Amino acid sequence: MVDKDLNFSLWLDFIEREFLENKFGELVESGVVNGATSNPSIFASAITGSSAYAEQISRLSGATPKEKYEALAVSDIKRAAEILRPLYDEGNDGFISIEIDPFLSHNSEKSIEEALRLFKAIGEPNVMIKVPATDAGYPVMRELLGMGICVNATLVFSPEQARACLKAMRDGIDEFENTGGERVNAVISIFVSRFDRMLDPILEEKGMHTGLTGIMNAAKIYNLIQRDRIPSVRALFASTGVKDDSLPEDYYIRQLYAPHSVNTAPLSTIEAFERGEEPIPTLPFEESEIEEYFESLEKAGISMQEVRYRLLEDGLKSFEESFAQMLKGLES
């Protein structure tokens, strides 16, 4: 459910070729979603688990696994961009994201080269290049935005990462506008549920509330982004699928329903949200409430700095493993 008055957008965190030609268009036309995202794990699952790619793969005989992947990914992202293009043209988001090779997350120069190659191959303006929020990633964000290419800063777990993203994005957007550019957008993807998957067992043992850390961390970063007041940059809440059966399936959408924000979620999560009651805005939280929560974690012996660092490292590793697995499946 897209809410234009609130400037709340709902994007689908899923891409698969057969789905694009059927259900996806219905979701877009009915106004349920107005954008989509992908990542190496999603592509790995789609390409290795769907027969819809077999014909194109057979035509790519002799290509390297990376060349095969790019051909498949470019085809899917281009098709998604075409379906979403009418929304983009009317200013109602219409973005689709594609991630650069996760093994390049610490190499700025090669990341920029790959981003430009993919963007050119897809040939649609409503594509967002996903760039991990690492020291090497911030210059990539600035460079792409400066050229008018939309950016999705991904794997954001900490306020420090968000601040670095905001600086890079402001510099890039200013450069683009100073050279006559008119429209370039960016989102900062704040990962949510991974905090609770890591910490809830520990908190439960200590008799503390569960299912809150990801929300509070996201709320803190959301406030930071809102204070920076860059109109074309929004918080995007990612990793919002529920893994805990004790929570409602649309828990992370409803708990992070906020002005000037995006939530990207799996199809089942979006369908649960659509079946539910009319949502009520929940953010922003007061900073004092957020800080009080994190102080309680520190008193319980939990270092949020260590948790955020570990989740970032785990996220980078997970995307690398998914990408490697997919390339291995394309070797034959």
C-alpha positions as CSV (number, residue, x, y, z in Angstrom):
1,M,0.0,0.0,0.0
2,V,1.7,3.1,-1.3
3,D,0.7,6.3,0.7
4,K,1.5,9.4,-1.4
5,D,0.2,11.8,1.3
6,L,2.6,10.4,3.8
7,N,5.3,9.9,1.1
8,F,5.6,6.3,2.2
9,S,6.6,3.8,-0.5
10,L,6.4,0.0,-0.5
11,W,8.8,-1.9,-2.7
12,L,9.0,-5.6,-3.4
13,D,12.2,-7.3,-2.4
14,F,12.0,-10.0,-5.0
15,I,12.9,-10.5,-8.7
16,E,12.3,-13.6,-10.8
17,R,11.7,-13.8,-14.5
18,E,8.4,-15.6,-14.7
19,F,7.0,-13.6,-11.8
20,L,7.9,-10.3,-13.6
21,E,5.7,-11.3,-16.5
22,N,2.7,-12.1,-14.3
23,K,2.2,-11.1,-10.7
24,F,4.6,-8.2,-10.6
25,G,2.7,-6.1,-13.1
26,E,-0.5,-6.6,-11.2
27,L,1.1,-5.4,-8.0
28,V,2.3,-2.3,-9.7
29,E,-0.9,-1.5,-11.5
30,S,-3.0,-1.9,-8.4
31,G,-0.8,0.4,-6.4
32,V,0.3,-2.2,-3.9
33,V,4.0,-1.5,-4.7
34,N,5.8,1.3,-6.6
35,G,9.3,-0.1,-6.7
36,A,11.5,-3.2,-6.3
37,T,14.8,-4.3,-5.0
38,S,17.2,-7.2,-5.6
39,N,20.4,-8.5,-4.1
40,P,22.9,-11.3,-4.8
41,S,20.9,-13.8,-2.6
42,I,17.7,-13.1,-4.5
43,F,19.3,-13.5,-7.9
44,A,21.1,-16.7,-6.8
45,S,17.8,-18.2,-5.7
46,A,16.0,-17.1,-8.9
47,I,18.6,-18.1,-11.4
48,T,19.5,-21.5,-9.8
49,G,15.9,-22.4,-8.8
50,S,13.8,-21.4,-11.8
51,S,13.6,-23.0,-15.2
52,A,12.7,-19.6,-16.7
53,Y,16.4,-18.9,-17.3
54,A,17.3,-22.2,-19.0
55,E,16.8,-20.9,-22.6
56,Q,18.9,-17.8,-22.2
57,I,21.6,-19.7,-20.4
58,S,21.8,-22.2,-23.3
59,R,22.4,-19.3,-25.7
60,L,25.3,-18.1,-23.5
61,S,27.4,-21.2,-24.0
62,G,31.1,-20.3,-24.0
63,A,30.6,-17.2,-21.8
64,T,32.2,-17.0,-18.3
65,P,29.9,-17.4,-15.3
66,K,30.1,-13.7,-14.5
67,E,29.2,-12.8,-18.1
68,K,26.2,-15.2,-17.9
69,Y,25.1,-13.7,-14.6
70,E,25.3,-10.2,-16.0
71,A,23.3,-11.1,-19.1
72,L,20.6,-12.7,-17.0
73,A,20.5,-9.9,-14.4
74,V,20.5,-7.1,-17.0
75,S,17.5,-8.8,-18.8
76,D,15.5,-9.1,-15.6
77,I,16.3,-5.6,-14.3
78,K,15.6,-4.0,-17.6
79,R,12.2,-5.7,-17.8
80,A,11.4,-4.6,-14.2
81,A,12.5,-1.1,-15.1
82,E,10.2,-1.1,-18.2
83,I,7.2,-2.2,-16.1
84,L,8.0,0.5,-13.4
85,R,8.8,3.2,-15.9
86,P,5.3,4.8,-16.0
87,L,5.5,5.4,-12.3
88,Y,9.0,6.9,-12.6
89,D,7.8,9.2,-15.3
90,E,5.0,10.5,-13.2
91,G,7.3,11.0,-10.1
92,N,5.9,8.1,-8.2
93,D,9.2,6.2,-7.5
94,G,9.3,3.4,-10.1
95,F,12.8,2.3,-9.1
96,I,14.4,-1.1,-9.4
97,S,17.8,-1.8,-7.8
98,I,20.7,-3.9,-8.9
99,E,23.8,-4.6,-6.8
100,I,27.4,-4.4,-8.1
101,D,29.6,-7.5,-7.6
102,P,29.9,-7.9,-3.8
103,F,33.5,-9.0,-4.2
104,L,34.2,-5.4,-5.3
105,S,32.9,-3.9,-2.0
106,H,36.4,-2.7,-1.0
107,N,37.4,-1.4,-4.4
108,S,36.0,2.0,-5.4
109,E,37.5,2.2,-8.9
110,K,36.3,-1.2,-10.1
111,S,32.9,-0.7,-8.4
112,I,32.4,2.5,-10.4
113,E,33.5,0.7,-13.6
114,E,31.0,-2.1,-13.1
115,A,28.2,0.3,-12.0
116,L,28.6,2.3,-15.2
117,R,28.7,-0.8,-17.3
118,L,25.5,-2.3,-15.8
119,F,23.7,1.0,-15.9
120,K,24.6,1.5,-19.6
121,A,23.6,-2.1,-20.5
122,I,20.2,-1.8,-18.8
123,G,19.6,1.5,-20.5
124,E,16.8,2.8,-18.2
125,P,16.9,5.9,-15.9
126,N,14.9,4.3,-13.1
127,V,17.6,1.9,-12.1
128,M,19.3,2.3,-8.7
129,I,22.8,1.0,-8.3
130,K,23.2,-0.7,-4.9
131,V,26.5,0.1,-3.2
132,P,27.5,-1.3,0.1
133,A,28.1,1.3,2.8
134,T,31.8,0.7,3.2
135,D,34.8,3.1,3.1
136,A,35.3,2.2,-0.5
137,G,31.6,2.5,-1.2
138,Y,31.1,6.1,-0.2
139,P,33.2,7.5,-3.1
140,V,31.2,5.3,-5.5
141,M,28.0,6.8,-4.2
142,R,29.3,10.3,-4.7
143,E,30.6,9.6,-8.2
144,L,27.4,7.9,-9.5
145,L,25.1,10.6,-8.1
146,G,27.3,13.3,-9.5
147,M,26.7,11.7,-12.9
148,G,22.9,11.5,-12.4
149,I,22.8,7.8,-11.6
150,C,20.4,6.9,-8.7
151,V,22.0,5.1,-5.7
152,N,20.8,2.6,-3.1
153,A,23.3,2.5,-0.2
154,T,22.9,-1.0,1.2
155,L,24.0,-2.9,4.3
156,V,23.6,0.1,6.6
157,F,23.6,-1.0,10.3
158,S,25.0,2.0,12.1
159,P,24.5,5.8,12.4
160,E,28.1,6.3,11.4
161,Q,27.5,4.5,8.1
162,A,24.4,6.6,7.5
163,R,26.3,9.9,8.2
164,A,29.0,8.9,5.7
165,C,26.3,8.0,3.1
166,L,24.6,11.3,3.6
167,K,27.8,13.3,3.1
168,A,28.6,11.4,-0.1
169,M,25.1,11.7,-1.3
170,R,24.9,15.4,-0.7
171,D,28.2,16.0,-2.4
172,G,27.2,14.0,-5.4
173,I,23.7,15.5,-5.7
174,D,25.1,19.0,-5.4
175,E,27.6,18.3,-8.2
176,F,24.9,16.9,-10.4
177,E,22.6,19.9,-9.8
178,N,25.4,22.4,-10.3
179,T,26.1,21.0,-13.7
180,G,22.4,21.4,-14.7
181,G,21.1,18.0,-13.6
182,E,17.4,17.9,-12.6
183,R,16.6,14.6,-11.1
184,V,18.6,12.0,-9.2
185,N,17.4,10.0,-6.2
186,A,19.0,7.9,-3.4
187,V,17.9,5.7,-0.5
188,I,19.8,4.5,2.5
189,S,18.9,0.9,3.2
190,I,18.8,0.3,6.9
191,F,18.8,-3.4,7.8
192,V,16.3,-4.3,10.5
193,S,15.4,-7.9,11.4
194,R,19.0,-9.1,11.5
195,F,19.5,-7.3,14.8
196,D,16.6,-9.2,16.4
197,R,17.7,-12.6,15.0
198,M,21.1,-12.1,16.6
199,L,20.0,-10.6,19.9
200,D,16.6,-11.9,20.8
201,P,17.8,-15.2,22.1
202,I,20.2,-13.3,24.4
203,L,17.6,-10.8,25.5
204,E,15.0,-13.6,26.2
205,E,17.5,-15.3,28.5
206,K,17.9,-12.0,30.4
207,G,14.2,-11.5,30.7
208,M,14.2,-8.4,28.4
209,H,11.8,-7.4,25.7
210,T,12.5,-9.0,22.3
211,G,11.8,-7.8,18.7
212,L,12.8,-4.2,19.5
213,T,16.5,-3.7,18.7
214,G,16.1,-3.6,15.0
215,I,13.2,-1.1,15.3
216,M,15.1,1.2,17.7
217,N,18.2,1.1,15.6
218,A,16.2,1.9,12.4
219,A,14.4,4.7,14.2
220,K,17.6,6.3,15.3
221,I,19.0,6.2,11.8
222,Y,15.7,7.4,10.4
223,N,15.8,10.5,12.7
224,L,19.4,11.2,11.5
225,I,18.4,11.1,7.8
226,Q,15.3,13.2,8.4
227,R,17.4,15.9,10.2
228,D,19.7,16.2,7.2
229,R,16.8,17.3,5.0
230,I,18.0,16.1,1.6
231,P,14.6,16.0,-0.3
232,S,15.8,13.3,-2.8
233,V,17.3,11.0,-0.1
234,R,15.1,8.7,1.9
235,A,15.4,6.0,4.6
236,L,14.7,2.6,3.2
237,F,13.9,-0.2,5.7
238,A,15.3,-3.5,4.5
239,S,15.5,-7.0,5.9
240,T,11.9,-6.7,7.0
241,G,10.8,-10.3,6.6
242,V,9.9,-11.8,10.0
243,K,11.7,-15.0,11.0
244,D,10.1,-15.2,14.5
245,D,6.7,-16.9,14.4
246,S,5.6,-15.1,17.5
247,L,5.6,-11.8,15.6
248,P,2.9,-10.8,13.0
249,E,4.3,-11.3,9.4
250,D,4.0,-7.6,8.6
251,Y,5.5,-6.5,12.0
252,Y,8.5,-4.6,10.6
253,I,6.4,-2.7,8.0
254,R,3.8,-1.5,10.6
255,Q,6.4,-0.7,13.3
256,L,8.4,1.4,10.8
257,Y,5.5,3.0,9.0
258,A,6.9,6.5,8.6
259,P,6.7,9.7,6.5
260,H,9.3,10.2,3.8
261,S,10.4,6.5,3.9
262,V,10.5,3.3,1.9
263,N,10.0,-0.3,3.1
264,T,11.1,-3.2,0.9
265,A,9.8,-6.6,1.8
266,P,9.2,-10.1,0.6
267,L,5.9,-10.8,-1.2
268,S,4.3,-12.8,1.7
269,T,5.1,-9.8,4.1
270,I,3.5,-7.3,1.7
271,E,0.4,-9.5,1.3
272,A,0.0,-9.8,5.1
273,F,0.3,-6.0,5.3
274,E,-2.4,-5.5,2.6
275,R,-4.7,-7.9,4.5
276,G,-4.4,-6.0,7.8
277,E,-5.9,-2.8,9.2
278,E,-5.2,0.7,7.9
279,P,-1.7,1.5,9.2
280,I,-0.9,4.3,11.5
281,P,2.4,6.3,11.3
282,T,4.8,5.1,14.1
283,L,8.0,7.2,13.5
284,P,9.7,9.4,14.6
285,F,10.5,8.2,18.1
286,E,11.9,10.6,20.6
287,E,15.7,10.5,20.8
288,S,15.4,10.1,24.6
289,E,13.3,6.9,24.2
290,I,15.8,5.5,21.7
291,E,18.8,6.3,23.9
292,E,17.1,4.8,27.0
293,Y,16.7,1.6,25.1
294,F,20.3,1.3,24.0
295,E,21.5,2.2,27.5
296,S,19.5,-0.8,28.8
297,L,21.3,-3.0,26.3
298,E,24.7,-1.7,27.4
299,K,23.8,-2.3,31.0
300,A,23.0,-5.9,30.1
301,G,26.5,-6.3,28.6
302,I,25.5,-5.9,24.9
303,S,27.8,-3.6,22.9
304,M,25.8,-2.1,20.0
305,Q,29.1,-1.1,18.3
306,E,30.2,-4.7,18.2
307,V,26.8,-5.9,17.1
308,R,26.7,-3.4,14.2
309,Y,30.2,-4.3,13.1
310,R,29.5,-8.0,13.2
311,L,26.3,-7.7,11.2
312,L,28.0,-5.6,8.5
313,E,30.8,-8.2,8.2
314,D,28.2,-11.0,8.2
315,G,26.2,-9.2,5.5
316,L,29.1,-8.6,3.2
317,K,30.2,-12.3,3.6
318,S,26.6,-13.6,3.0
319,F,26.3,-11.6,-0.3
320,E,29.8,-12.9,-1.4
321,E,28.8,-16.5,-0.6
322,S,25.5,-16.2,-2.5
323,F,27.2,-14.6,-5.5
324,A,29.9,-17.3,-5.5
325,Q,27.3,-20.0,-5.3
326,M,25.4,-18.6,-8.2
327,L,28.5,-18.3,-10.3
328,K,29.4,-21.9,-9.6
329,G,26.0,-22.9,-10.7
330,L,26.6,-21.1,-14.0
331,E,29.9,-22.8,-14.7
332,S,28.6,-25.6,-17.0
